[in-house]
Amino acid sequence: MEAKLNLLRNKIDTFDKMIIQLLAKRLSLVSEVGQFKSEHGLPIYDPEREASMLASRRQEAKSLGISPDLIEDLLRRLMRESYIHENNKGFKTLYPALRSIVIIGGYGQMGSLFRKMLILSGYQVNILDKDDWERSEELLHNPGMVIISVPIHLTEKIIKKLPTLPQDCILVDLCSIKRLPMQAMLSAHTGPVLGIHPMFGADVGSLAKQLIIWCNGRKPHAYQWFIEQMKIWGARLYLINNIEHDQNMAFIQALRHFATFAYGLHLAEEKINLKKLLLLSSPIYRLELIMVGRLFAQDAQLYADIIIQSENNLPLIKRYYTCFGKALCMLENGDKQAFIKNFKYVANWFGDYAKQFLSESQNMLHFANDNL
Protein backbone atom coordinates (compact mmCIF):
# COMPACT_ATOMS: atom_id res chain seq x y z
CA MET A 1 0.00 0.00 0.00
CA GLU A 2 2.82 2.40 0.90
CA ALA A 3 4.59 1.64 -2.39
CA LYS A 4 1.41 2.42 -4.36
CA LEU A 5 0.96 5.70 -2.50
CA ASN A 6 4.57 6.71 -3.13
CA LEU A 7 4.18 5.91 -6.84
CA LEU A 8 1.15 8.20 -7.07
CA ARG A 9 2.94 10.93 -5.14
CA ASN A 10 5.93 10.67 -7.46
CA LYS A 11 3.65 11.15 -10.45
CA ILE A 12 2.18 14.25 -8.81
CA ASP A 13 5.72 15.55 -8.19
CA THR A 14 6.50 15.04 -11.89
CA PHE A 15 3.48 17.09 -12.94
CA ASP A 16 4.33 19.77 -10.37
CA LYS A 17 7.76 20.12 -11.96
CA MET A 18 6.15 20.39 -15.38
CA ILE A 19 3.83 23.13 -14.08
CA ILE A 20 6.82 25.06 -12.70
CA GLN A 21 8.59 24.81 -16.06
CA LEU A 22 5.47 26.08 -17.83
CA LEU A 23 5.18 28.96 -15.37
CA ALA A 24 8.80 29.92 -16.09
CA LYS A 25 7.99 30.02 -19.80
CA ARG A 26 4.85 32.05 -19.11
CA LEU A 27 6.84 34.62 -17.11
CA SER A 28 9.33 34.85 -19.97
CA LEU A 29 6.46 35.71 -22.33
CA VAL A 30 5.16 38.21 -19.78
CA SER A 31 8.56 39.90 -19.93
CA GLU A 32 8.23 40.21 -23.71
CA VAL A 33 4.73 41.62 -23.34
CA GLY A 34 6.03 44.14 -20.80
CA GLN A 35 8.77 45.24 -23.18
CA PHE A 36 6.24 45.68 -26.00
CA LYS A 37 3.92 47.70 -23.76
CA SER A 38 6.83 49.87 -22.63
CA GLU A 39 7.89 50.63 -26.19
CA HIS A 40 4.35 51.53 -27.28
CA GLY A 41 3.15 53.31 -24.13
CA LEU A 42 0.47 50.76 -23.28
CA PRO A 43 -0.86 50.34 -19.70
CA ILE A 44 0.37 47.23 -17.91
CA TYR A 45 -3.22 46.62 -16.73
CA ASP A 46 -5.85 45.99 -19.42
CA PRO A 47 -9.19 45.28 -17.68
CA GLU A 48 -10.98 44.18 -20.87
CA ARG A 49 -8.22 41.71 -21.79
CA GLU A 50 -8.14 40.36 -18.23
CA ALA A 51 -11.91 39.87 -18.03
CA SER A 52 -12.06 38.20 -21.44
CA MET A 53 -9.15 35.87 -20.66
CA LEU A 54 -10.60 34.82 -17.29
CA ALA A 55 -14.01 34.14 -18.82
CA SER A 56 -12.43 31.92 -21.50
CA ARG A 57 -10.27 30.02 -19.02
CA ARG A 58 -13.24 29.47 -16.71
CA GLN A 59 -15.24 27.99 -19.58
CA GLU A 60 -12.33 25.75 -20.61
CA ALA A 61 -11.91 24.55 -17.02
CA LYS A 62 -15.60 23.76 -16.75
CA SER A 63 -15.50 21.70 -19.95
CA LEU A 64 -12.67 19.62 -18.43
CA GLY A 65 -14.49 19.06 -15.15
CA ILE A 66 -12.19 21.42 -13.21
CA SER A 67 -13.51 24.05 -10.83
CA PRO A 68 -13.62 27.40 -12.69
CA ASP A 69 -13.01 29.17 -9.37
CA LEU A 70 -9.80 27.18 -8.86
CA ILE A 71 -8.49 28.17 -12.29
CA GLU A 72 -9.45 31.82 -11.78
CA ASP A 73 -7.68 31.86 -8.40
CA LEU A 74 -4.53 30.45 -9.98
CA LEU A 75 -4.61 32.85 -12.90
CA ARG A 76 -5.23 35.89 -10.73
CA ARG A 77 -2.23 34.97 -8.60
CA LEU A 78 -0.14 34.55 -11.76
CA MET A 79 -1.34 37.90 -13.11
CA ARG A 80 -0.44 39.61 -9.88
CA GLU A 81 3.08 38.21 -10.19
CA SER A 82 3.13 39.25 -13.86
CA TYR A 83 2.21 42.84 -13.01
CA ILE A 84 5.05 42.98 -10.48
CA HIS A 85 7.40 41.52 -13.10
CA GLU A 86 6.31 44.08 -15.70
CA ASN A 87 6.52 46.89 -13.13
CA ASN A 88 10.34 46.75 -13.08
CA LYS A 89 10.84 46.83 -16.86
CA GLY A 90 10.42 50.54 -17.43
CA PHE A 91 7.70 52.59 -19.12
CA LYS A 92 7.41 54.85 -22.12
CA THR A 93 8.22 58.51 -21.44
CA LEU A 94 5.13 60.48 -22.42
CA TYR A 95 6.71 63.93 -21.93
CA PRO A 96 10.41 63.64 -22.78
CA ALA A 97 10.83 67.44 -22.92
CA LEU A 98 9.88 67.85 -19.24
CA ARG A 99 12.53 69.52 -17.13
CA SER A 100 13.62 67.86 -13.89
CA ILE A 101 11.07 66.73 -11.32
CA VAL A 102 11.67 67.64 -7.68
CA ILE A 103 10.01 65.51 -5.00
CA ILE A 104 9.89 67.26 -1.65
CA GLY A 105 9.96 64.43 0.87
CA GLY A 106 11.26 62.02 -1.73
CA TYR A 107 12.98 59.81 0.84
CA GLY A 108 9.66 58.99 2.50
CA GLN A 109 7.79 55.86 1.53
CA MET A 110 5.29 57.33 -0.93
CA GLY A 111 7.80 59.84 -2.27
CA SER A 112 10.26 57.00 -2.89
CA LEU A 113 7.61 55.00 -4.73
CA PHE A 114 6.80 57.88 -7.09
CA ARG A 115 10.50 58.57 -7.55
CA LYS A 116 11.00 54.94 -8.62
CA MET A 117 8.05 55.01 -11.04
CA LEU A 118 9.12 58.32 -12.59
CA ILE A 119 12.72 57.17 -13.05
CA LEU A 120 11.46 53.94 -14.65
CA SER A 121 9.49 56.21 -16.98
CA GLY A 122 12.63 58.05 -18.06
CA TYR A 123 12.35 61.32 -16.09
CA GLN A 124 15.11 63.10 -14.18
CA VAL A 125 14.14 63.21 -10.51
CA ASN A 126 15.75 65.21 -7.70
CA ILE A 127 14.99 64.95 -3.99
CA LEU A 128 14.49 67.86 -1.63
CA ASP A 129 14.20 66.57 1.92
CA LYS A 130 14.13 68.16 5.37
CA ASP A 131 17.94 68.34 5.58
CA ASP A 132 18.33 69.84 2.08
CA TRP A 133 16.58 73.20 2.41
CA GLU A 134 19.84 75.11 2.14
CA ARG A 135 19.85 73.78 -1.46
CA SER A 136 16.19 74.58 -2.07
CA GLU A 137 16.83 77.58 -4.33
CA GLU A 138 19.24 75.52 -6.41
CA LEU A 139 16.94 72.50 -6.69
CA LEU A 140 13.82 74.59 -7.27
CA HIS A 141 15.45 77.02 -9.71
CA ASN A 142 13.82 75.70 -12.89
CA PRO A 143 11.88 72.44 -12.33
CA GLY A 144 9.23 71.13 -14.69
CA MET A 145 7.28 69.57 -11.83
CA VAL A 146 7.34 69.78 -8.03
CA ILE A 147 5.69 67.01 -6.01
CA ILE A 148 4.92 67.55 -2.31
CA SER A 149 5.11 64.25 -0.42
CA VAL A 150 5.37 65.13 3.27
CA PRO A 151 3.26 64.33 6.37
CA ILE A 152 -0.23 65.85 6.30
CA HIS A 153 0.42 68.30 9.15
CA LEU A 154 3.45 69.71 7.29
CA THR A 155 1.94 69.92 3.80
CA GLU A 156 0.53 73.46 3.92
CA LYS A 157 3.61 74.76 5.73
CA ILE A 158 5.93 73.34 3.06
CA ILE A 159 3.77 74.72 0.24
CA LYS A 160 3.87 78.22 1.76
CA LYS A 161 7.65 77.88 2.11
CA LEU A 162 8.16 77.32 -1.64
CA PRO A 163 10.00 79.98 -3.65
CA THR A 164 8.41 81.37 -6.78
CA LEU A 165 8.24 78.54 -9.29
CA PRO A 166 8.41 78.82 -13.09
CA GLN A 167 5.05 79.70 -14.60
CA ASP A 168 4.83 76.39 -16.48
CA CYS A 169 5.96 74.23 -13.53
CA ILE A 170 3.36 71.68 -12.43
CA LEU A 171 2.77 71.74 -8.66
CA VAL A 172 1.43 68.45 -7.26
CA ASP A 173 0.63 67.17 -3.78
CA LEU A 174 0.14 63.56 -2.60
CA CYS A 175 -1.80 64.43 0.56
CA SER A 176 -4.78 62.32 1.66
CA ILE A 177 -6.82 65.44 2.37
CA LYS A 178 -7.33 67.83 -0.50
CA ARG A 179 -9.21 71.07 0.16
CA LEU A 180 -6.67 72.92 2.30
CA PRO A 181 -3.50 71.72 0.52
CA MET A 182 -4.99 72.63 -2.86
CA GLN A 183 -6.00 76.06 -1.61
CA ALA A 184 -2.43 76.54 -0.41
CA MET A 185 -0.99 75.42 -3.77
CA LEU A 186 -3.31 77.68 -5.75
CA SER A 187 -2.27 80.62 -3.55
CA ALA A 188 1.45 79.84 -3.75
CA HIS A 189 1.70 79.14 -7.48
CA THR A 190 0.04 80.70 -10.53
CA GLY A 191 0.81 77.80 -12.87
CA PRO A 192 -0.67 74.30 -13.22
CA VAL A 193 -1.84 72.70 -9.96
CA LEU A 194 -2.82 69.06 -9.43
CA GLY A 195 -3.90 67.21 -6.31
CA ILE A 196 -3.56 63.43 -6.23
CA HIS A 197 -4.33 60.91 -3.51
CA PRO A 198 -2.83 57.42 -3.90
CA MET A 199 -5.33 55.06 -2.26
CA PHE A 200 -2.72 52.45 -1.36
CA GLY A 201 0.34 51.97 0.79
CA ALA A 202 3.85 52.46 -0.53
CA ASP A 203 4.59 48.74 -0.08
CA VAL A 204 2.54 47.68 -3.13
CA GLY A 205 4.48 45.50 -5.53
CA SER A 206 2.82 47.08 -8.55
CA LEU A 207 0.48 49.97 -9.32
CA ALA A 208 -1.64 47.68 -11.50
CA LYS A 209 -5.31 48.07 -10.44
CA GLN A 210 -4.35 50.53 -7.68
CA LEU A 211 -6.61 53.57 -7.35
CA ILE A 212 -5.27 57.11 -7.63
CA ILE A 213 -7.79 59.89 -7.02
CA TRP A 214 -7.03 63.23 -8.66
CA CYS A 215 -8.42 66.72 -8.21
CA ASN A 216 -8.08 69.43 -10.82
CA GLY A 217 -6.53 72.60 -9.46
CA ARG A 218 -5.60 74.69 -12.48
CA LYS A 219 -4.66 74.19 -16.17
CA PRO A 220 -5.37 70.45 -16.51
CA HIS A 221 -4.16 70.44 -20.12
CA ALA A 222 -0.64 71.03 -18.80
CA TYR A 223 -0.55 67.86 -16.74
CA GLN A 224 -2.83 65.55 -18.73
CA TRP A 225 0.30 63.66 -19.82
CA PHE A 226 0.99 62.85 -16.14
CA ILE A 227 -2.52 61.41 -15.73
CA GLU A 228 -1.85 59.22 -18.77
CA GLN A 229 1.60 58.30 -17.44
CA MET A 230 0.03 56.96 -14.23
CA LYS A 231 -2.43 54.96 -16.33
CA ILE A 232 0.52 53.39 -18.14
CA TRP A 233 1.80 52.32 -14.71
CA GLY A 234 -1.45 50.36 -14.45
CA ALA A 235 -3.24 52.64 -12.00
CA ARG A 236 -6.97 53.37 -12.09
CA LEU A 237 -7.57 57.14 -12.11
CA TYR A 238 -10.68 58.76 -10.67
CA LEU A 239 -11.45 62.48 -10.97
CA ILE A 240 -13.31 64.27 -8.17
CA ASN A 241 -13.41 67.82 -6.79
CA ASN A 242 -11.52 68.46 -3.56
CA ILE A 243 -14.61 69.19 -1.44
CA GLU A 244 -16.32 65.94 -2.40
CA HIS A 245 -13.01 64.11 -1.95
CA ASP A 246 -12.68 65.21 1.67
CA GLN A 247 -16.35 64.49 2.42
CA ASN A 248 -15.96 60.91 1.21
CA MET A 249 -12.56 60.37 2.82
CA ALA A 250 -14.13 61.25 6.16
CA PHE A 251 -16.11 57.99 5.85
CA ILE A 252 -13.56 55.92 3.93
CA GLN A 253 -10.57 56.77 6.10
CA ALA A 254 -11.14 58.93 9.18
CA LEU A 255 -14.23 57.23 10.62
CA ARG A 256 -12.96 53.71 9.88
CA HIS A 257 -9.51 54.41 11.29
CA PHE A 258 -10.96 55.98 14.44
CA ALA A 259 -13.33 53.04 15.01
CA THR A 260 -10.40 50.64 14.52
CA PHE A 261 -8.24 52.71 16.87
CA ALA A 262 -10.95 52.68 19.55
CA TYR A 263 -11.46 48.91 19.20
CA GLY A 264 -7.72 48.28 19.45
CA LEU A 265 -7.47 50.57 22.47
CA HIS A 266 -10.32 48.70 24.14
CA LEU A 267 -8.67 45.31 23.50
CA ALA A 268 -5.43 46.58 25.04
CA GLU A 269 -7.19 48.03 28.09
CA GLU A 270 -9.14 44.79 28.57
CA LYS A 271 -5.73 43.02 28.52
CA ILE A 272 -7.02 40.37 26.12
CA ASN A 273 -4.84 37.31 25.50
CA LEU A 274 -4.22 37.96 21.81
CA LYS A 275 -2.71 34.54 21.15
CA LYS A 276 -5.78 32.81 22.59
CA LEU A 277 -8.06 35.12 20.62
CA LEU A 278 -6.34 34.06 17.40
CA LEU A 279 -6.52 30.37 18.28
CA LEU A 280 -10.27 30.65 18.79
CA SER A 281 -10.96 32.75 15.69
CA SER A 282 -12.32 31.40 12.42
CA PRO A 283 -10.89 33.01 9.25
CA ILE A 284 -13.46 35.84 9.18
CA TYR A 285 -12.72 36.90 12.76
CA ARG A 286 -8.99 36.46 12.18
CA LEU A 287 -9.23 38.77 9.15
CA GLU A 288 -11.07 41.38 11.20
CA LEU A 289 -8.42 41.16 13.90
CA ILE A 290 -5.68 41.37 11.27
CA MET A 291 -7.17 44.63 9.96
CA VAL A 292 -7.13 46.04 13.48
CA GLY A 293 -3.55 44.95 14.12
CA ARG A 294 -2.47 46.22 10.71
CA LEU A 295 -3.32 49.77 11.74
CA PHE A 296 -1.04 49.63 14.77
CA ALA A 297 1.90 48.34 12.70
CA GLN A 298 2.01 51.69 10.87
CA ASP A 299 2.88 55.32 11.56
CA ALA A 300 0.89 56.79 14.45
CA GLN A 301 1.50 60.34 13.19
CA LEU A 302 -0.03 59.51 9.80
CA TYR A 303 -3.26 58.19 11.28
CA ALA A 304 -3.47 60.99 13.83
CA ASP A 305 -3.25 63.45 10.93
CA ILE A 306 -5.85 61.59 8.83
CA ILE A 307 -8.32 61.57 11.72
CA ILE A 308 -7.66 64.99 13.26
CA GLN A 309 -6.46 67.26 10.44
CA SER A 310 -9.82 67.79 8.67
CA GLU A 311 -12.46 69.84 10.47
CA ASN A 312 -15.20 67.62 9.01
CA ASN A 313 -14.08 64.51 10.86
CA LEU A 314 -14.90 65.35 14.49
CA PRO A 315 -18.62 66.11 13.87
CA LEU A 316 -18.89 62.86 11.87
CA ILE A 317 -17.23 60.82 14.63
CA LYS A 318 -19.56 62.44 17.19
CA ARG A 319 -22.57 61.41 15.10
CA TYR A 320 -21.17 57.89 15.01
CA TYR A 321 -20.81 58.02 18.81
CA THR A 322 -24.48 59.06 19.08
CA CYS A 323 -25.55 56.24 16.76
CA PHE A 324 -23.49 53.77 18.81
CA GLY A 325 -25.26 55.01 21.94
CA LYS A 326 -28.69 54.48 20.38
CA ALA A 327 -27.72 50.93 19.41
CA LEU A 328 -26.48 50.32 22.94
CA CYS A 329 -29.84 51.42 24.33
CA MET A 330 -31.50 48.58 22.41
CA LEU A 331 -29.32 46.13 24.33
CA GLU A 332 -29.87 47.86 27.66
CA ASN A 333 -33.62 47.63 27.10
CA GLY A 334 -33.42 44.04 25.87
CA ASP A 335 -35.31 45.19 22.78
CA LYS A 336 -34.57 42.39 20.33
CA GLN A 337 -37.33 43.50 17.95
CA ALA A 338 -35.83 46.97 17.67
CA PHE A 339 -32.45 45.39 16.90
CA ILE A 340 -33.99 43.18 14.17
CA LYS A 341 -35.92 46.12 12.74
CA ASN A 342 -32.77 48.25 12.48
CA PHE A 343 -30.78 45.31 11.13
CA LYS A 344 -33.30 44.91 8.31
CA TYR A 345 -33.30 48.67 7.73
CA VAL A 346 -29.53 48.63 7.18
CA ALA A 347 -29.73 45.47 5.05
CA ASN A 348 -32.30 47.22 2.84
CA TRP A 349 -30.03 50.27 2.61
CA PHE A 350 -27.13 48.08 1.41
CA GLY A 351 -29.46 46.44 -1.11
CA ASP A 352 -27.74 44.24 -3.69
CA TYR A 353 -24.34 45.30 -2.38
CA ALA A 354 -24.90 43.12 0.69
CA LYS A 355 -24.99 39.93 -1.41
CA GLN A 356 -22.11 41.18 -3.54
CA PHE A 357 -20.00 41.84 -0.44
CA LEU A 358 -20.94 38.43 0.98
CA SER A 359 -19.65 36.78 -2.19
CA GLU A 360 -16.46 38.86 -2.26
CA SER A 361 -15.77 38.15 1.41
CA GLN A 362 -16.19 34.41 0.85
CA ASN A 363 -13.42 34.55 -1.76
CA MET A 364 -11.21 36.42 0.69
CA LEU A 365 -11.96 33.87 3.40
CA HIS A 366 -10.92 30.97 1.15
CA PHE A 367 -7.61 32.71 0.58
CA ALA A 368 -7.20 33.49 4.28
CA ASN A 369 -7.99 29.91 5.25
CA ASP A 370 -5.38 28.61 2.78
CA ASN A 371 -2.73 30.81 4.38
CA LEU A 372 -3.39 29.88 8.01
N, C-alpha and C positions, 0 to 999 in steps of 0.2 A: 504493500500500500504506500509506504514511504517513497519507494522508488518511482511509482507512478506519479505521485504528487510532485516530486522533484523534476520529473520529465516535463510535466505540464508547466511548472514554474520556469524551467529553462526556456521553453518555447515562448513564454510571455516575455522573458528577459530579451530574447532575440528580437521580438517585435518592438520592444521598448527602444532597443538600440537603433532599429530601423527608423522609428519615429524621430529620434534625436537627430539622425542624419538628415532626414527630410526637413526638420525644423531649421537645421544649419543652412540648407539650400534655400529655404524660404527666406531666412534673414538676409542671405546674400542677394536675393532678388529685391528684397525691401531696400537694401542699400542702393541698388541701381535705380529703383523708383525714386528714392530720395534725391539722388543726384539729378535725375531728370526734372523733378519738381523744382529743385534749386535753380537749375539753369533756365527754366521757363517761368519762374515766379509763381508757381502753383502752391496753394495751401497744402500743408501736410495732412490736414483733416478734411476729408470729402464726405459729408454726411449722406449724400445720395448714393455714392458708391458703396459706402459701408452698409447702409440699409438694404440695398439690392443684393449685395454679396451674402449678407446674413440670411436673407429670405431664401436665396437659392440653396445655401448650404443646409438650412433647416429642412427644406423639402427633400434634398438628396439624402439626408440622414434618416428622415421618416421612411423613405422608400426602401432603405436598407434595414429597417427595424431598429435603428439607433435613436435614442432620445434626442430630439431637436434641441432641447434645453442644454444637454450635455455638450453638444457640438458648438452651440452659441457661446457657452461659458468658455470653452477652450479657445475659440476664435477671438473672443473679446480680450482674453488674457494675452494672446499672441499679438493682437493689434496694439494693445497698450505697450508691449515691449517694442513693437515696430515703430511706434511714434517716438519713443525714447531714443531708439536707434537713429531715426531720421533727424531728430532734434539736434544732434551733434555734427551734422554734415554741412551746415552752412545754408544760407538762404540768399535769394537774389536781392541785390541792392536796388530798391525802387527809386531812391533819390541820390544818385552818386555825386551830384554837385553840392550836397549839403556840407556846410562847414562843420567843424568839430561839435560834438555833443558833450555837454558838461552835466554830470550827474552829481548834484549836491546830496551827500549822504550815500555815495556810491559804494562804500564799504559795508553798508548794512545789508541785511538779507535780501530785501526786495530790490534795493539799488543794485546789488551785485547780480541778481538774476537779469534785470533789464540791461545791465552792462554786457553780460555774456551774450544775450540775444542780439543786441545791437552790433557787437563785434562780429558775431557769426553772420550778420547781415552785411558786413563790409563797411561799417561806419567807424570813424575815429572817435573814441570816447575818452574823455578826461574825467578825473574824480576830484571833487572839491569837498573835503571832509572837515570836521570840526577843528582839526589841527592845521588846516591849510589856508586859513582865512587871510594870512599875510600875503598869499599868492592870489587872492580872489580877483584883484584887478587884472592880473596877467591872464588867469584862466578864463575870466569872463569878458575879455577885451573884445572878441569878435566871434562868439559862438553862433552856430546855426540853430541850436536847440539847447535849452536848459531844463533839466528835469529835477524837481524837488522831491527827494525821497528821505524824509526825516520823520521822527516821531510826531504824532498829531499835535501835541502841545507846543511844538517848536515851529510848526509849518508857517503860520502867519508871521512869526518873528523873523524867520529866515527870508521870507518873501519881501518883507519891508526893508531888510538889510541889503537887498540886491542893488548893485550899481545900475545906472542906466544901460539897458541892453540895446543892441542894434534893432532898428525898426522891424526888420524881417525875421528876427529871432523868434522861435516858437517857445513859449513858456508853458511848462507842463507840471502838474503835481500828481502824486500817486496816493494822496491822502484818502482815508476811508470815510471822511465827511467832506462835503463839497461846497456848501453855500459860502461859508466864511473864507476858506482858502481861495475860492475863485473870485470873491469880491476883492481880496487882497491882491491877487495877481492882476486883475483888471485895473486896479488903482496904481499898481507899481509899474505896469508895462503897457505901452500903447499898441504893441504889435499882436500877433496871433497868440491866443490863450486857449489851452485845452486842459480839462480836468479828467483824469482817468482813475478808476478804482479797480485794481485787480482783485477779483473775488476768490482768491486762493492763497495758500501759503507759499513762501519762497522755496519750499522743499519739494515742489512738484518736479517730477522727472521730465515732463514735457508740457508745453502749453496747449497741446491738442485737446480740444473740447472744453478748455478752461474759459470761464466767463470774465470778460473785461468790460466794465461799464464805463461809458464816456459821456462827458457833458461838454457841450459847445460853449466856449467862452467868447471868442471873437475870431473872425476870419477863418472859418473852417476849410476854405479852399486851400489855405496855406499848409494845412497839416493833414489833408485827406490821404496823402501818400503814407503817413504814419499809421493811420487807421488800417489801410490796406496791408501795410507791412506786418502789423500784428495779426491780421487774418492769415497771412502766409505762414506765420509761426504756428497756426492751427487754432488760434483763440476764437471764441465766439464774442462778437462785439454787440453791445446793446446801448443805444442812445437814449438818454433821459435828461430832463432839466435838473439843475442842482437842488431845487426845492423839493421836487418829487423824490429825488434820490435820497435825501436826508430823511424824509418822512418814512420811506420804506425801510431804510437801514435801521431806523429806530426799532422796528419789529424784527427784521432779519438778524441784526447783530446785537444792539444794545439790550433789548428786553431778554433775548435768549441768553446772552452772556451773563446778565445779572441774575436770572433765575438759576442758571447753572452754578454761578458763584455762591448764591445763597444756599443751594442744596449741598454743595461741597463743604461750605462752612458748617452747615448743620451736621453733616456726617462726622466732621472732625471734632465738633464740640460734643457729640454723642459718644465719641471715642469708639466708633464701630471697628470691629475686627475685619479689616478689609480682605484679608486672605480668606477668612471664612465666608464672607459675603460673595466672593468670586466662586468659591467651591459650590455654593448653593444656588448659583445663578444659571439659568438656562441662557442660550445665546442672546435672546432679545434683551434680557436684563443685563447681561455682560456688556452688550453693545452700548446700552444706555449709560452704564457705569464708566465704560471706556471714554465716552464723549464728555463725561464730567471730568475724569482724570486728565484727559487731553488738554483741557483748558489750563489746568494748573501746572502743565509741563512747559508752558510758554511764558512770554514776557508780561509780568504783572503791570508794568507801565503802559503797555499797549492796550490792554483790556480796560484799565482804569480810564485811559483817554477815550476809548470807544464809548464807554458807558457814561462818562461824566462830561465830556467836552461839548456835546450838543445840548442846547437849552431845551430841546423838545423831549429829551429822554426822561427827565425826572417826572414831569406830569404823566407820561405814559406808564412809568413804573409804579407811580402812585395809584393810577387807575387799575393796574394789575393787582396791586395790594388790596384794593377795595373789592375787586372781583374774587380774589382768594378768600377774603373775609366772608363774603356772601356764601361761597361754597362751603366754608367751614361751618357756617350757621346751620346748613342742612344736616351736617353730621351731628352737631350739638343737639339739634331738635329731633334727631332720629328720623328725619323725613325722607324715607327711601323713595317715595313717589315723586317728590320734588327733584331728587337726584336723577331719577330715570327720565323725568320730563325734560330737564336741562340737558341730559346726555343726548336725548333724541333731537333736541333743538340744535345742538352743535353738530350732530351727525347730518342733519338736514342741511345745515349751513355748508358743510364740507361737500355734500352732494356726491357726484361721481368720483371726486378726488379721493374720497375715503377708500373706495375699492381699489383705485389705482395705487394709492399709497400702501395698502395692504399687500398688493401683489409685488410692488417694488421692495417692500421690507422683507417679504419672504425670500426673494432672491438674495438680499443682503445677509439674511440669516443662514442660508445654505452655505454661503461663502465663509461666514463667521464660524459656523460649526465645523467646517473643513479645516479651519486654521487653529482650532483649540488644541 
